[in-house]
Amino acid sequence: MVTAVAALLCLLLSLGMQAGPAQAARGAPTFPWDDLFGTRLQRSHKAVRRSAVPLPKPRPADAPAAAEPEPPAAETQPPAAPAEAAKPSEAAKPAEAANPAEPPKPRLSACRQALTEEIAIAPSIPDIHGAGGCGGEDLVRLEAIVLPDKRKVAVKPAAILRCKMASAVADWVRTDIAPLALRVGGGISNLDNFDSFECRGRNRVVGAQLSEHGRANALDVRAFGLANGKSISLTDRSVPRDLRETVLHSVCARFSTVLGPGSDWYHEDHIHLDLAERRNNFRICQWNVYDPLPQVAPLLPAERPEEAPPREVAAKSEASRPDAAKADHGKADEPDAAQSDDAAAAPKGAPETKPPPTKKRRQSRRL
């Protein structure tokens, strides 16, 4: 059996050696076992075709020489120019470059940009950050209000306020108070500032909630100065009532809180204004405009003169009682015994005597 297999392999090998060159010449497919002993001829590879790459033309002889590259700016330093030829602007540049860069200025708020010198003299001041939330940002010092006709209304003393509060006060004076004062006394000249920024609780009560004055969001106004030298006090009852009511309606339409006489006894001599923010835009307007006091005080009744006859108060009071009326009903026609005795004892023609008059105490009444 082994001999038969070996003979078969030899036969196959011999056949492959004879057919290998012919198949390779014809390009027929070959198998791995076709050339086990390396007798088949190898095909030569095709020659590699190289494409011609165009080279640059040679530089003409008359071409200018190429400029050498400049070194980096950090490595080279420009020569120092003489001091005589240096211009002022050029001499200042190295000094400015040596100084450290200044921090950028803070961006102005929309309110600060709108509150120009044509509306109010109100320079900005640094932010205030105190204990318990006292202070605020975007603060100004309201020194004067500029009217549309360029006249200035001085704020005495200058008020420390937030920009929005200062803008509201300026708009109120320019729009409402200036025309009103013009009709009364030739125009407004100053605004009496009773209180502005103050780090305190409400009504200066220790431990109370922080006041809007502590947030620089409130102003207390006491009076207006007029151009004719007079002053209008907003809580003075001698000031015409219609004028005070006009001011009341104007401030209650512009400010979220208005406190005056009648709100509490802390605001009997001034008007409190602020822009406190509350839920649902809730507003408070408490200012009672009282009637003017009478020009002449009412006179008390005069004292009863001593020579006036006595009043029969006791007789009327006794007659008003039902028991006394019944008891005296039968004695009405009988003469009084004491009276008859006195009449008999008195001589004829003598003057009639009367009991001494009594002085009635005057009753005081409360005004």
C-alpha positions as CSV (number, residue, x, y, z in Angstrom):
1,M,0.0,0.0,0.0
2,V,2.8,2.3,0.9
3,T,4.5,1.5,-2.3
4,A,1.5,2.4,-4.4
5,V,1.1,5.8,-2.8
6,A,4.8,6.6,-3.3
7,A,4.5,5.6,-6.9
8,L,1.5,7.9,-7.4
9,L,3.3,10.9,-6.0
10,C,6.3,10.3,-8.2
11,L,3.9,10.2,-11.2
12,L,2.3,13.5,-10.2
13,L,5.7,15.2,-9.7
14,S,6.9,14.2,-13.1
15,L,3.8,15.5,-14.8
16,G,4.1,18.8,-13.0
17,M,7.7,19.3,-14.1
18,Q,6.7,18.7,-17.7
19,A,3.6,21.0,-17.8
20,G,5.0,23.8,-15.6
21,P,7.0,25.7,-18.1
22,A,4.3,25.4,-20.8
23,Q,1.6,26.7,-18.5
24,A,3.8,29.5,-17.3
25,A,4.5,30.6,-20.9
26,R,0.8,30.6,-21.7
27,G,-0.1,32.5,-18.6
28,A,-2.3,29.7,-17.2
29,P,-3.0,29.7,-13.5
30,T,-0.6,27.7,-11.5
31,F,-1.0,26.1,-8.1
32,P,1.4,26.1,-5.2
33,W,2.4,22.6,-5.7
34,D,3.4,23.3,-9.3
35,D,6.9,24.4,-8.3
36,L,7.6,22.6,-5.1
37,F,11.3,22.1,-6.1
38,G,11.9,25.5,-7.7
39,T,12.2,24.3,-11.3
40,R,9.6,26.7,-12.8
41,L,11.0,29.8,-14.6
42,Q,10.2,33.1,-12.9
43,R,8.6,36.0,-14.8
44,S,10.5,39.2,-14.9
45,H,8.8,42.3,-13.6
46,K,7.9,45.2,-15.9
47,A,10.2,48.1,-16.0
48,V,9.1,51.0,-13.8
49,R,8.1,54.1,-15.8
50,R,9.5,57.3,-14.3
51,S,7.6,60.6,-15.1
52,A,9.8,63.6,-15.8
53,V,9.4,66.3,-13.1
54,P,10.0,69.8,-14.5
55,L,12.7,71.7,-12.8
56,P,12.7,75.5,-12.2
57,K,14.5,77.6,-14.8
58,P,17.9,79.0,-13.7
59,R,17.9,82.5,-12.2
60,P,18.8,85.1,-14.8
61,A,22.1,86.8,-14.4
62,D,20.7,90.3,-14.4
63,A,18.1,89.6,-11.7
64,P,18.5,91.7,-8.4
65,A,19.9,90.1,-5.4
66,A,17.4,88.6,-3.0
67,A,16.8,90.6,0.2
68,E,18.0,89.0,3.4
69,P,15.2,88.1,5.9
70,E,14.9,90.6,8.8
71,P,15.7,89.2,12.3
72,P,12.8,89.1,14.8
73,A,11.7,92.3,16.5
74,A,12.6,90.9,20.0
75,E,16.2,90.3,19.0
76,T,16.9,93.7,17.5
77,Q,16.5,97.1,19.2
78,P,16.1,100.3,17.2
79,P,18.8,102.8,17.7
80,A,18.0,105.5,20.2
81,A,17.1,108.8,18.5
82,P,18.7,112.0,19.7
83,A,16.8,113.9,22.3
84,E,16.8,117.1,20.2
85,A,15.0,115.4,17.3
86,A,12.5,113.4,19.4
87,K,8.9,114.7,19.2
88,P,6.8,115.1,22.5
89,S,4.4,112.4,21.5
90,E,7.2,110.0,20.6
91,A,9.1,110.7,23.8
92,A,6.0,110.0,25.8
93,K,5.4,106.6,24.3
94,P,8.2,104.7,26.1
95,A,7.1,106.2,29.4
96,E,3.5,105.1,28.8
97,A,4.7,101.6,27.8
98,A,6.7,101.4,31.0
99,N,3.6,102.1,33.3
100,P,1.4,99.2,34.1
101,A,-1.9,98.9,32.4
102,E,-4.7,100.8,34.2
103,P,-7.8,98.8,35.1
104,P,-10.7,99.5,32.7
105,K,-13.3,102.0,34.0
106,P,-16.6,100.5,35.1
107,R,-19.4,100.8,32.6
108,L,-21.9,103.5,33.4
109,S,-25.5,102.4,34.0
110,A,-28.4,103.5,31.8
111,C,-29.6,105.8,34.6
112,R,-26.1,107.4,35.0
113,Q,-25.9,108.0,31.3
114,A,-29.3,109.6,31.2
115,L,-28.8,111.8,34.3
116,T,-26.6,114.4,32.5
117,E,-25.6,117.9,33.6
118,E,-28.5,119.3,31.6
119,I,-30.9,117.7,34.1
120,A,-29.0,117.7,37.4
121,I,-25.6,118.4,39.0
122,A,-25.1,114.9,40.5
123,P,-21.5,113.6,40.4
124,S,-21.1,109.9,41.0
125,I,-19.6,108.6,44.3
126,P,-18.1,105.2,45.2
127,D,-20.4,102.4,46.2
128,I,-21.2,102.0,49.9
129,H,-21.3,98.6,51.5
130,G,-22.1,98.8,55.2
131,A,-23.2,96.3,57.9
132,G,-26.7,94.8,57.6
133,G,-27.1,95.6,53.9
134,C,-26.6,99.3,54.5
135,G,-25.5,101.4,51.5
136,G,-25.9,100.8,47.8
137,E,-24.5,100.9,44.3
138,D,-24.7,103.5,41.5
139,L,-24.8,106.4,44.0
140,V,-24.7,110.1,43.2
141,R,-24.5,113.3,45.2
142,L,-27.4,115.4,44.1
143,E,-26.3,119.0,44.5
144,A,-28.7,120.9,42.2
145,I,-31.5,120.3,39.7
146,V,-31.3,122.1,36.4
147,L,-34.6,123.4,35.1
148,P,-35.6,123.5,31.4
149,D,-34.8,127.2,31.4
150,K,-31.2,126.5,32.7
151,R,-31.9,127.8,36.2
152,K,-30.5,125.7,39.0
153,V,-32.5,124.6,42.1
154,A,-30.0,124.0,44.9
155,V,-30.5,120.9,47.1
156,K,-29.6,122.1,50.7
157,P,-27.7,120.1,51.8
158,A,-26.6,117.9,49.0
159,A,-28.4,114.5,49.0
160,I,-26.7,111.1,48.8
161,L,-29.1,109.0,46.7
162,R,-29.2,106.1,44.3
163,C,-29.2,107.2,40.7
164,K,-32.8,106.2,40.1
165,M,-34.1,108.0,43.2
166,A,-32.1,111.2,42.2
167,S,-33.5,111.0,38.7
168,A,-37.1,110.7,40.1
169,V,-36.6,113.7,42.4
170,A,-35.1,115.8,39.5
171,D,-38.0,114.9,37.2
172,W,-40.6,115.7,39.9
173,V,-39.1,119.1,40.6
174,R,-38.6,120.0,36.9
175,T,-42.1,118.8,35.7
176,D,-44.4,119.5,38.7
177,I,-42.9,121.8,41.3
178,A,-41.2,124.4,39.1
179,P,-44.4,125.4,37.3
180,L,-46.3,125.4,40.6
181,A,-43.7,127.6,42.3
182,L,-43.7,129.9,39.2
183,R,-47.3,130.8,39.8
184,V,-46.9,131.2,43.5
185,G,-43.7,133.1,44.0
186,G,-41.7,133.7,40.9
187,G,-40.2,130.2,40.7
188,I,-38.4,127.7,43.0
189,S,-34.8,128.5,44.1
190,N,-33.9,125.6,46.5
191,L,-35.1,122.3,48.0
192,D,-35.0,121.8,51.7
193,N,-33.5,118.4,52.2
194,F,-34.3,117.2,55.7
195,D,-32.6,113.8,55.4
196,S,-31.3,111.5,52.6
197,F,-28.8,108.6,53.1
198,E,-28.4,107.5,56.7
199,C,-27.5,104.0,57.9
200,R,-30.3,103.4,60.4
201,G,-33.5,101.5,61.1
202,R,-37.0,102.8,60.4
203,N,-37.8,105.9,62.4
204,R,-34.4,105.6,64.0
205,V,-35.7,102.8,66.2
206,V,-32.9,100.5,67.5
207,G,-33.3,97.0,66.1
208,A,-36.0,98.0,63.5
209,Q,-36.0,96.9,59.9
210,L,-33.5,98.8,57.7
211,S,-35.0,102.0,56.5
212,E,-35.0,103.1,52.8
213,H,-32.7,105.9,54.0
214,G,-30.2,103.2,54.8
215,R,-30.3,102.0,51.2
216,A,-29.9,105.6,49.8
217,N,-33.4,105.2,48.3
218,A,-35.3,107.9,50.3
219,L,-35.5,111.6,50.7
220,D,-37.3,113.7,53.3
221,V,-38.5,117.1,52.0
222,R,-39.5,119.8,54.4
223,A,-40.0,123.0,52.3
224,F,-39.3,124.8,49.0
225,G,-37.5,128.1,48.7
226,L,-39.0,130.6,46.3
227,A,-37.3,133.2,44.2
228,N,-39.0,136.0,46.1
229,G,-37.3,134.9,49.3
230,K,-40.3,133.2,50.8
231,S,-40.6,129.5,51.7
232,I,-43.4,127.0,51.3
233,S,-43.5,124.4,54.1
234,L,-45.4,121.3,53.0
235,T,-46.8,120.6,56.5
236,D,-47.7,124.2,57.3
237,R,-51.5,124.6,57.7
238,S,-51.2,128.3,56.8
239,V,-50.2,127.3,53.3
240,P,-53.3,127.2,51.0
241,R,-54.9,123.8,51.0
242,D,-55.2,123.5,47.2
243,L,-51.4,124.0,46.9
244,R,-50.6,121.3,49.4
245,E,-53.1,118.9,47.7
246,T,-51.5,119.5,44.3
247,V,-48.1,118.5,45.8
248,L,-49.8,115.5,47.4
249,H,-51.2,114.2,44.1
250,S,-47.9,114.7,42.3
251,V,-45.7,112.8,44.8
252,C,-48.2,109.9,45.2
253,A,-48.1,109.4,41.4
254,R,-44.3,109.3,41.2
255,F,-43.1,107.6,44.4
256,S,-44.0,104.2,45.9
257,T,-44.0,105.5,49.5
258,V,-45.3,108.9,50.7
259,L,-45.6,109.6,54.5
260,G,-46.6,112.9,56.0
261,P,-48.8,114.3,58.7
262,G,-51.4,111.7,59.8
263,S,-49.3,108.7,59.0
264,D,-47.4,108.6,62.3
265,W,-46.0,111.2,64.6
266,Y,-42.6,110.7,63.1
267,H,-43.6,112.6,59.9
268,E,-45.6,115.5,61.3
269,D,-43.0,118.1,60.1
270,H,-41.8,116.7,56.8
271,I,-42.7,114.5,53.8
272,H,-41.0,111.2,53.3
273,L,-40.5,110.0,49.7
274,D,-38.9,106.7,48.5
275,L,-38.9,104.2,45.7
276,A,-39.2,100.9,47.8
277,E,-40.1,97.9,45.7
278,R,-43.0,95.8,47.0
279,R,-44.9,92.8,45.8
280,N,-47.4,93.6,43.0
281,N,-46.1,97.1,42.8
282,F,-47.9,98.0,46.1
283,R,-47.8,101.7,47.0
284,I,-48.3,103.7,50.2
285,C,-49.7,107.3,50.2
286,Q,-50.4,108.5,53.8
287,W,-50.5,112.3,54.0
288,N,-53.5,114.1,55.6
289,V,-53.8,117.6,54.2
290,Y,-55.4,119.5,57.2
291,D,-57.6,122.5,56.9
292,P,-56.0,125.9,57.6
293,L,-56.3,127.2,61.1
294,P,-58.8,130.1,61.6
295,Q,-57.3,133.5,61.3
296,V,-58.8,134.7,64.6
297,A,-59.1,132.4,67.6
298,P,-62.7,131.9,68.8
299,L,-63.4,134.1,71.9
300,L,-64.6,132.6,75.1
301,P,-67.9,133.8,76.6
302,A,-67.5,136.9,78.9
303,E,-67.7,136.5,82.6
304,R,-71.0,137.2,84.3
305,P,-71.0,140.7,85.9
306,E,-71.4,140.9,89.6
307,E,-74.4,143.2,89.4
308,A,-76.3,140.8,87.3
309,P,-79.4,139.3,89.0
310,P,-79.0,135.7,90.2
311,R,-80.3,132.9,88.1
312,E,-83.1,130.9,89.6
313,V,-81.4,127.6,88.9
314,A,-82.4,125.9,92.1
315,A,-86.1,126.9,91.8
316,K,-86.3,125.5,88.3
317,S,-84.7,122.3,89.3
318,E,-87.1,121.8,92.2
319,A,-90.1,122.6,90.1
320,S,-89.1,120.1,87.6
321,R,-89.4,117.3,90.1
322,P,-93.0,115.8,90.2
323,D,-93.1,115.3,94.0
324,A,-92.2,118.9,94.7
325,A,-94.8,120.1,92.2
326,K,-97.5,118.2,94.0
327,A,-96.4,119.4,97.4
328,D,-96.3,123.0,96.3
329,H,-99.5,122.9,94.4
330,G,-101.7,123.8,97.4
331,K,-99.2,126.4,98.8
332,A,-98.9,128.3,95.6
333,D,-101.5,130.9,96.7
334,E,-100.3,131.2,100.3
335,P,-97.9,134.0,101.1
336,D,-94.6,133.0,102.6
337,A,-94.5,133.6,106.3
338,A,-91.0,134.8,106.3
339,Q,-91.7,137.1,103.4
340,S,-94.7,138.6,105.1
341,D,-92.8,139.2,108.2
342,D,-90.1,141.0,106.4
343,A,-92.6,143.0,104.5
344,A,-94.3,144.1,107.7
345,A,-91.0,144.9,109.4
346,A,-89.8,147.1,106.6
347,P,-91.0,150.7,106.7
348,K,-93.0,152.1,103.9
349,G,-90.9,153.9,101.3
350,A,-87.7,151.9,102.1
351,P,-85.8,150.5,99.2
352,E,-86.3,146.9,98.5
353,T,-83.3,144.7,99.6
354,K,-82.0,141.8,97.5
355,P,-79.7,139.0,98.5
356,P,-76.1,139.4,97.4
357,P,-75.5,138.1,93.9
358,T,-73.6,134.9,93.5
359,K,-70.7,134.5,91.0
360,K,-71.1,131.5,88.7
361,R,-68.0,129.6,87.9
362,R,-67.2,129.7,84.2
363,Q,-66.9,126.3,82.6
364,S,-63.8,125.8,80.5
365,R,-64.2,123.9,77.4
366,R,-61.6,122.0,75.4
367,L,-60.7,123.3,72.0
